[in-house]
Each structure stands twice: as structure tokens, then as C-alpha cells.
Amino acid sequence: MHHLIHEYGLIAVAVIVALECLGLPVPGETALLGAAIYAATKHDLNINAVILTAAGAATVGRMIGYVVGHEFGYWLLLRYGRYVGLAAGRIKLGQYLFLRYGEKIIFIAQFVPVLRTLAGPFAGANLMPWRTFMLANAVSSCVWAASYGFAAYWAGGAFERLQGRMVVPLLLMAVMAFIAGGLFVRQREAQLIAEAERVRYPGRLNCANRCGRPFGIASHSASCSITWPTTID
């Protein structure tokens, strides 16, 4: 990583961070930390430029991941979701959770390995409103890049070693949170699905001038247009 940063500078940081946030398993966080430490020790890079590059790359990468998830993820859920227990009601429930809590999900995911990689495609697949996604995406990317970048710049290798030791606890906390959330949703699934049915969101809309069926059922045409929601009933 240090060799890439030395040879290609900010370009390497931008490409690696963007690819991670797009949905590929590459070490974007390591690239940010490495570039920040390099800026502190070698003075070949400016820390402000490193942070701006990482924030911009994370924002753009997750935007692309969102588009990919929106274009193909929802179609895959409709077509194959029933084979993994994702009936129409549960698909709508996923949309509802991203509609109501999407900002929090995107923000927290930015600081958790693996979740940072999956947040964009998952948000797109669950039809999270794009305006809400864009705001949460930009804010979380900037806070992540600034906090990690300046911390690594000031603390140097000590922060990198500390952050490395924190990866496993963060992953365990994320897994525990997902298990707890899954159990909570499972216990209240019927109630939450009923709430989702009352919400004005894409899963409730009919296909405009196409198949005429409610959006979200297996027989829906993938080419039907979507009108984004603006309110929650």
C-alpha cells in the first residue's frame, strides 16, 4: 500500500477508496490511513488533499454502488428472493426500513468494515430515496475521511495499529447488532409489514402505463418506472 501511495499518490487513494465503497473487497480504509501517515512523515502529500480525495472518492464510489443496486439488486430480489425466504412482504419491509432509517444505516456503515462495502448496493436494492441517500452518503464520507485521516496524521502509526486491533471488535459489534436487529424484526415482522403497507414508498405504487400491477410482486415488469416517495404516512 505504501508503495502504491508513493508511486501514484492521491490517484491510488481515490481509486482504492472508490472501489471499496462501490462494493468491491479492497482496503479503502487502509489506503486512507496509509496516505495520512505518509503525509505526516514524508511530506510528499498534503493531509487536506488526502482527506478531500478520500471523502470525494467514497461519496462517488457509493453513489455508483447505489445505482448498480437500484438497477439490478431489486430485480434480483423480485426474481430470486422467494428462494431465500424473501417474499413480497419482506422485500417491502426492507424498503420500509431503508426509507425510515436509511440515513442512520448509511452513516454507521461507513465506519464498519464490510458494511462500508455493502451499504451503497443495499441502499439501491431497497429503493432508498436518492435525495436522502445522497445527503447521508456525503456527510458520512466527509466525517469518516476527516476523523480517520486527521487521527492517523497526528498519531501516525500508533493510530493505525490501534485501528487495526479495533477491526475485530467492530465486526463483532456489527454482527451482534445485526443479530439483535434481525431478532427484533422477526418478532415484530407482521406488525412492521403492516406498517410498510401503509407507507407511501415505491413498493406501494403501480407500474405507470406498463403492467398495472402493484410494484413489488414477482410478476412485475422490470422495465416499469418508479416515482420516488416524498413523505411517510
Short mmCIF file of the C-alpha atoms (twelve columns), coordinates in Angstrom:
data_MODEL
# 
_entry.id   MODEL 
# 
loop_
_atom_site.group_PDB 
_atom_site.id 
_atom_site.type_symbol 
_atom_site.label_atom_id 
_atom_site.label_alt_id 
_atom_site.label_comp_id 
_atom_site.label_asym_id 
_atom_site.label_seq_id 
_atom_site.Cartn_x 
_atom_site.Cartn_y 
_atom_site.Cartn_z 
_atom_site.pdbx_PDB_model_num 
ATOM 1   C CA . MET A 1   0.000   0.000   0.000   1 
ATOM 2   C CA . HIS A 2   2.800   2.425   0.867   1 
ATOM 3   C CA . HIS A 3   4.430   1.627   -2.486  1 
ATOM 4   C CA . LEU A 4   1.209   2.457   -4.340  1 
ATOM 5   C CA . ILE A 5   0.808   5.704   -2.430  1 
ATOM 6   C CA . HIS A 6   4.446   6.627   -3.054  1 
ATOM 7   C CA . GLU A 7   4.158   5.882   -6.779  1 
ATOM 8   C CA . TYR A 8   0.675   7.198   -7.542  1 
ATOM 9   C CA . GLY A 9   -0.214  9.458   -4.607  1 
ATOM 10  C CA . LEU A 10  -3.780  10.699  -4.443  1 
ATOM 11  C CA . ILE A 11  -4.792  8.709   -7.524  1 
ATOM 12  C CA . ALA A 12  -4.152  5.461   -5.644  1 
ATOM 13  C CA . VAL A 13  -6.152  6.697   -2.648  1 
ATOM 14  C CA . ALA A 14  -9.076  7.756   -4.828  1 
ATOM 15  C CA . VAL A 15  -9.223  4.523   -6.819  1 
ATOM 16  C CA . ILE A 16  -8.938  2.178   -3.824  1 
ATOM 17  C CA . VAL A 17  -11.438 4.054   -1.643  1 
ATOM 18  C CA . ALA A 18  -13.927 4.393   -4.505  1 
ATOM 19  C CA . LEU A 19  -13.720 0.686   -5.362  1 
ATOM 20  C CA . GLU A 20  -14.322 -0.299  -1.737  1 
ATOM 21  C CA . CYS A 21  -17.373 1.934   -1.398  1 
ATOM 22  C CA . LEU A 22  -18.646 0.752   -4.781  1 
ATOM 23  C CA . GLY A 23  -18.885 -2.763  -3.391  1 
ATOM 24  C CA . LEU A 24  -15.518 -4.453  -4.010  1 
ATOM 25  C CA . PRO A 25  -13.495 -6.019  -1.161  1 
ATOM 26  C CA . VAL A 26  -10.427 -3.752  -1.349  1 
ATOM 27  C CA . PRO A 27  -8.694  -1.971  1.598   1 
ATOM 28  C CA . GLY A 28  -10.032 1.562   1.228   1 
ATOM 29  C CA . GLU A 29  -9.623  2.399   4.895   1 
ATOM 30  C CA . THR A 30  -6.025  1.182   4.828   1 
ATOM 31  C CA . ALA A 31  -5.377  3.448   1.831   1 
ATOM 32  C CA . LEU A 32  -6.724  6.470   3.731   1 
ATOM 33  C CA . LEU A 33  -4.684  5.717   6.849   1 
ATOM 34  C CA . GLY A 34  -1.559  4.950   4.855   1 
ATOM 35  C CA . ALA A 35  -1.823  8.183   2.870   1 
ATOM 36  C CA . ALA A 36  -2.416  10.225  6.046   1 
ATOM 37  C CA . ILE A 37  0.637   8.712   7.763   1 
ATOM 38  C CA . TYR A 38  2.659   9.192   4.577   1 
ATOM 39  C CA . ALA A 39  1.627   12.853  4.539   1 
ATOM 40  C CA . ALA A 40  2.781   13.237  8.152   1 
ATOM 41  C CA . THR A 41  6.151   11.545  7.709   1 
ATOM 42  C CA . LYS A 42  7.261   12.162  4.126   1 
ATOM 43  C CA . HIS A 43  5.535   15.491  3.425   1 
ATOM 44  C CA . ASP A 44  5.008   14.483  -0.210  1 
ATOM 45  C CA . LEU A 45  1.256   14.676  0.262   1 
ATOM 46  C CA . ASN A 46  -0.926  17.345  1.822   1 
ATOM 47  C CA . ILE A 47  -3.230  15.947  4.514   1 
ATOM 48  C CA . ASN A 48  -6.094  18.219  3.456   1 
ATOM 49  C CA . ALA A 49  -5.809  16.923  -0.098  1 
ATOM 50  C CA . VAL A 50  -5.763  13.328  1.196   1 
ATOM 51  C CA . ILE A 51  -8.943  13.882  3.212   1 
ATOM 52  C CA . LEU A 52  -10.767 15.650  0.395   1 
ATOM 53  C CA . THR A 53  -9.744  12.926  -2.054  1 
ATOM 54  C CA . ALA A 54  -10.889 10.114  0.249   1 
ATOM 55  C CA . ALA A 55  -14.196 11.850  1.039   1 
ATOM 56  C CA . GLY A 56  -14.917 12.529  -2.628  1 
ATOM 57  C CA . ALA A 57  -13.936 9.018   -3.719  1 
ATOM 58  C CA . ALA A 58  -16.079 7.408   -1.005  1 
ATOM 59  C CA . THR A 59  -19.052 9.557   -1.992  1 
ATOM 60  C CA . VAL A 60  -18.724 8.826   -5.708  1 
ATOM 61  C CA . GLY A 61  -17.989 5.126   -5.198  1 
ATOM 62  C CA . ARG A 62  -21.039 4.581   -3.033  1 
ATOM 63  C CA . MET A 63  -23.177 6.549   -5.494  1 
ATOM 64  C CA . ILE A 64  -22.147 4.112   -8.234  1 
ATOM 65  C CA . GLY A 65  -22.827 1.188   -5.902  1 
ATOM 66  C CA . TYR A 66  -26.269 2.642   -5.198  1 
ATOM 67  C CA . VAL A 67  -27.058 2.889   -8.916  1 
ATOM 68  C CA . VAL A 68  -25.903 -0.692  -9.506  1 
ATOM 69  C CA . GLY A 69  -28.011 -1.928  -6.592  1 
ATOM 70  C CA . HIS A 70  -31.010 0.070   -7.770  1 
ATOM 71  C CA . GLU A 71  -30.778 -1.145  -11.364 1 
ATOM 72  C CA . PHE A 72  -30.080 -4.815  -10.685 1 
ATOM 73  C CA . GLY A 73  -30.442 -5.551  -6.957  1 
ATOM 74  C CA . TYR A 74  -34.189 -5.038  -6.707  1 
ATOM 75  C CA . TRP A 75  -34.765 -7.027  -9.883  1 
ATOM 76  C CA . LEU A 76  -32.751 -9.898  -8.397  1 
ATOM 77  C CA . LEU A 77  -34.786 -9.719  -5.192  1 
ATOM 78  C CA . LEU A 78  -38.033 -9.895  -7.146  1 
ATOM 79  C CA . ARG A 79  -36.833 -12.747 -9.328  1 
ATOM 80  C CA . TYR A 80  -34.946 -14.896 -6.838  1 
ATOM 81  C CA . GLY A 81  -35.888 -13.580 -3.406  1 
ATOM 82  C CA . ARG A 82  -38.509 -16.252 -2.835  1 
ATOM 83  C CA . TYR A 83  -35.792 -18.919 -2.994  1 
ATOM 84  C CA . VAL A 84  -34.122 -17.451 0.111   1 
ATOM 85  C CA . GLY A 85  -37.284 -16.648 2.035   1 
ATOM 86  C CA . LEU A 86  -37.729 -13.085 0.771   1 
ATOM 87  C CA . ALA A 87  -41.375 -12.943 -0.184  1 
ATOM 88  C CA . ALA A 88  -43.008 -9.724  -1.407  1 
ATOM 89  C CA . GLY A 89  -43.882 -8.670  2.145   1 
ATOM 90  C CA . ARG A 90  -40.298 -8.957  3.334   1 
ATOM 91  C CA . ILE A 91  -38.982 -7.118  0.294   1 
ATOM 92  C CA . LYS A 92  -41.361 -4.271  1.082   1 
ATOM 93  C CA . LEU A 93  -40.217 -4.415  4.704   1 
ATOM 94  C CA . GLY A 94  -36.618 -3.903  3.574   1 
ATOM 95  C CA . GLN A 95  -37.693 -0.867  1.566   1 
ATOM 96  C CA . TYR A 96  -39.572 0.465   4.586   1 
ATOM 97  C CA . LEU A 97  -36.562 0.115   6.902   1 
ATOM 98  C CA . PHE A 98  -34.275 1.900   4.436   1 
ATOM 99  C CA . LEU A 99  -36.893 4.590   3.917   1 
ATOM 100 C CA . ARG A 100 -37.306 5.277   7.638   1 
ATOM 101 C CA . TYR A 101 -33.824 4.531   8.968   1 
ATOM 102 C CA . GLY A 102 -31.681 4.725   5.841   1 
ATOM 103 C CA . GLU A 103 -29.677 7.789   6.932   1 
ATOM 104 C CA . LYS A 104 -28.595 6.086   10.165  1 
ATOM 105 C CA . ILE A 105 -27.760 2.843   8.342   1 
ATOM 106 C CA . ILE A 106 -25.579 4.619   5.771   1 
ATOM 107 C CA . PHE A 107 -23.796 6.751   8.378   1 
ATOM 108 C CA . ILE A 108 -22.981 3.893   10.754  1 
ATOM 109 C CA . ALA A 109 -21.978 1.549   7.920   1 
ATOM 110 C CA . GLN A 110 -19.277 3.979   6.796   1 
ATOM 111 C CA . PHE A 111 -17.290 3.272   9.965   1 
ATOM 112 C CA . VAL A 112 -17.689 -0.526  9.962   1 
ATOM 113 C CA . PRO A 113 -15.574 -2.756  7.680   1 
ATOM 114 C CA . VAL A 114 -17.617 -4.907  5.265   1 
ATOM 115 C CA . LEU A 115 -20.737 -2.811  5.904   1 
ATOM 116 C CA . ARG A 116 -18.977 0.124   4.268   1 
ATOM 117 C CA . THR A 117 -18.602 -2.027  1.156   1 
ATOM 118 C CA . LEU A 118 -22.230 -3.191  1.087   1 
ATOM 119 C CA . ALA A 119 -24.066 -0.006  2.113   1 
ATOM 120 C CA . GLY A 120 -24.413 1.536   -1.350  1 
ATOM 121 C CA . PRO A 121 -25.671 -1.530  -3.244  1 
ATOM 122 C CA . PHE A 122 -28.025 -2.449  -0.393  1 
ATOM 123 C CA . ALA A 123 -29.473 1.071   -0.284  1 
ATOM 124 C CA . GLY A 124 -30.096 0.956   -4.035  1 
ATOM 125 C CA . ALA A 125 -31.591 -2.524  -3.979  1 
ATOM 126 C CA . ASN A 126 -34.004 -1.459  -1.218  1 
ATOM 127 C CA . LEU A 127 -35.008 1.681   -3.150  1 
ATOM 128 C CA . MET A 128 -33.826 4.156   -0.531  1 
ATOM 129 C CA . PRO A 129 -34.860 7.649   -1.724  1 
ATOM 130 C CA . TRP A 130 -31.902 9.040   -3.629  1 
ATOM 131 C CA . ARG A 131 -32.002 12.519  -2.060  1 
ATOM 132 C CA . THR A 132 -31.819 11.051  1.430   1 
ATOM 133 C CA . PHE A 133 -29.089 8.684   0.322   1 
ATOM 134 C CA . MET A 134 -27.021 11.455  -1.268  1 
ATOM 135 C CA . LEU A 135 -27.087 13.574  1.903   1 
ATOM 136 C CA . ALA A 136 -26.265 10.680  4.240   1 
ATOM 137 C CA . ASN A 137 -23.600 9.453   1.846   1 
ATOM 138 C CA . ALA A 138 -21.843 12.826  1.599   1 
ATOM 139 C CA . VAL A 139 -21.979 13.546  5.340   1 
ATOM 140 C CA . SER A 140 -20.776 10.098  6.417   1 
ATOM 141 C CA . SER A 141 -17.967 10.087  3.838   1 
ATOM 142 C CA . CYS A 142 -16.701 13.502  4.945   1 
ATOM 143 C CA . VAL A 143 -16.866 12.675  8.663   1 
ATOM 144 C CA . TRP A 144 -15.136 9.326   8.096   1 
ATOM 145 C CA . ALA A 145 -12.348 10.779  5.956   1 
ATOM 146 C CA . ALA A 146 -11.728 13.728  8.278   1 
ATOM 147 C CA . SER A 147 -11.804 11.787  11.554  1 
ATOM 148 C CA . TYR A 148 -9.665  8.865   10.392  1 
ATOM 149 C CA . GLY A 149 -7.386  10.999  8.237   1 
ATOM 150 C CA . PHE A 150 -6.529  13.594  10.893  1 
ATOM 151 C CA . ALA A 151 -6.238  10.935  13.599  1 
ATOM 152 C CA . ALA A 152 -3.728  8.973   11.522  1 
ATOM 153 C CA . TYR A 153 -1.890  12.167  10.567  1 
ATOM 154 C CA . TRP A 154 -1.473  13.300  14.180  1 
ATOM 155 C CA . ALA A 155 -0.975  9.921   15.839  1 
ATOM 156 C CA . GLY A 156 0.858   8.232   12.968  1 
ATOM 157 C CA . GLY A 157 1.461   4.502   13.165  1 
ATOM 158 C CA . ALA A 158 0.059   4.337   16.704  1 
ATOM 159 C CA . PHE A 159 -3.438  5.074   15.412  1 
ATOM 160 C CA . GLU A 160 -3.037  2.634   12.544  1 
ATOM 161 C CA . ARG A 161 -2.080  -0.156  14.970  1 
ATOM 162 C CA . LEU A 162 -4.925  0.787   17.329  1 
ATOM 163 C CA . GLN A 163 -7.416  0.921   14.464  1 
ATOM 164 C CA . GLY A 164 -6.183  -2.473  13.244  1 
ATOM 165 C CA . ARG A 165 -6.864  -4.015  16.652  1 
ATOM 166 C CA . MET A 166 -10.328 -2.482  16.628  1 
ATOM 167 C CA . VAL A 167 -11.388 -4.165  13.376  1 
ATOM 168 C CA . VAL A 168 -12.382 -7.474  15.001  1 
ATOM 169 C CA . PRO A 169 -14.335 -5.840  17.885  1 
ATOM 170 C CA . LEU A 170 -16.135 -3.582  15.393  1 
ATOM 171 C CA . LEU A 171 -17.052 -6.551  13.228  1 
ATOM 172 C CA . LEU A 172 -18.284 -8.473  16.280  1 
ATOM 173 C CA . MET A 173 -20.347 -5.477  17.384  1 
ATOM 174 C CA . ALA A 174 -21.801 -5.175  13.880  1 
ATOM 175 C CA . VAL A 175 -22.679 -8.878  13.791  1 
ATOM 176 C CA . MET A 176 -24.281 -8.685  17.242  1 
ATOM 177 C CA . ALA A 177 -26.235 -5.607  16.218  1 
ATOM 178 C CA . PHE A 178 -27.467 -7.349  13.061  1 
ATOM 179 C CA . ILE A 179 -28.480 -10.445 15.030  1 
ATOM 180 C CA . ALA A 180 -30.311 -8.328  17.609  1 
ATOM 181 C CA . GLY A 181 -31.966 -6.302  14.838  1 
ATOM 182 C CA . GLY A 182 -32.905 -9.478  12.983  1 
ATOM 183 C CA . LEU A 183 -34.492 -10.973 16.102  1 
ATOM 184 C CA . PHE A 184 -36.370 -7.738  16.752  1 
ATOM 185 C CA . VAL A 185 -37.640 -7.597  13.166  1 
ATOM 186 C CA . ARG A 186 -38.553 -11.292 13.256  1 
ATOM 187 C CA . GLN A 187 -40.615 -10.830 16.411  1 
ATOM 188 C CA . ARG A 188 -42.400 -7.790  15.022  1 
ATOM 189 C CA . GLU A 189 -42.385 -8.868  11.372  1 
ATOM 190 C CA . ALA A 190 -46.148 -8.949  10.904  1 
ATOM 191 C CA . GLN A 191 -46.580 -5.554  12.559  1 
ATOM 192 C CA . LEU A 192 -43.717 -3.994  10.584  1 
ATOM 193 C CA . ILE A 193 -45.019 -5.378  7.292   1 
ATOM 194 C CA . ALA A 194 -48.420 -3.920  8.106   1 
ATOM 195 C CA . GLU A 195 -46.745 -0.560  8.771   1 
ATOM 196 C CA . ALA A 196 -44.841 -0.870  5.497   1 
ATOM 197 C CA . GLU A 197 -48.106 -1.410  3.637   1 
ATOM 198 C CA . ARG A 198 -49.374 1.963   4.906   1 
ATOM 199 C CA . VAL A 199 -46.300 3.896   3.807   1 
ATOM 200 C CA . ARG A 200 -46.082 5.913   0.606   1 
ATOM 201 C CA . TYR A 201 -42.965 4.427   -0.958  1 
ATOM 202 C CA . PRO A 202 -42.113 2.722   -4.267  1 
ATOM 203 C CA . GLY A 203 -43.395 -0.673  -3.113  1 
ATOM 204 C CA . ARG A 204 -46.928 0.704   -2.960  1 
ATOM 205 C CA . LEU A 205 -47.012 2.294   -6.420  1 
ATOM 206 C CA . ASN A 206 -48.445 0.771   -9.559  1 
ATOM 207 C CA . CYS A 207 -46.366 0.460   -12.701 1 
ATOM 208 C CA . ALA A 208 -47.081 3.583   -14.696 1 
ATOM 209 C CA . ASN A 209 -48.634 2.710   -18.046 1 
ATOM 210 C CA . ARG A 210 -46.986 -0.724  -18.007 1 
ATOM 211 C CA . CYS A 211 -48.168 -3.883  -16.319 1 
ATOM 212 C CA . GLY A 212 -50.664 -2.183  -13.957 1 
ATOM 213 C CA . ARG A 213 -49.671 -4.420  -11.054 1 
ATOM 214 C CA . PRO A 214 -48.537 -3.244  -7.625  1 
ATOM 215 C CA . PHE A 215 -44.813 -2.621  -7.573  1 
ATOM 216 C CA . GLY A 216 -43.012 -5.292  -5.583  1 
ATOM 217 C CA . ILE A 217 -44.634 -8.537  -6.723  1 
ATOM 218 C CA . ALA A 218 -42.871 -11.223 -8.713  1 
ATOM 219 C CA . SER A 219 -44.915 -10.651 -11.881 1 
ATOM 220 C CA . HIS A 220 -43.856 -7.001  -12.010 1 
ATOM 221 C CA . SER A 221 -42.110 -5.906  -15.185 1 
ATOM 222 C CA . ALA A 222 -38.519 -4.799  -14.534 1 
ATOM 223 C CA . SER A 223 -38.910 -2.018  -17.102 1 
ATOM 224 C CA . CYS A 224 -41.651 -0.196  -15.184 1 
ATOM 225 C CA . SER A 225 -40.891 3.295   -13.993 1 
ATOM 226 C CA . ILE A 226 -40.589 4.305   -10.358 1 
ATOM 227 C CA . THR A 227 -41.740 7.503   -8.702  1 
ATOM 228 C CA . TRP A 228 -39.738 8.284   -5.597  1 
ATOM 229 C CA . PRO A 229 -41.589 8.957   -2.331  1 
ATOM 230 C CA . THR A 230 -41.528 12.247  -0.537  1 
ATOM 231 C CA . THR A 231 -43.460 11.571  2.665   1 
ATOM 232 C CA . ILE A 232 -44.290 8.883   5.150   1 
ATOM 233 C CA . ASP A 233 -47.944 8.474   6.054   1 
# 
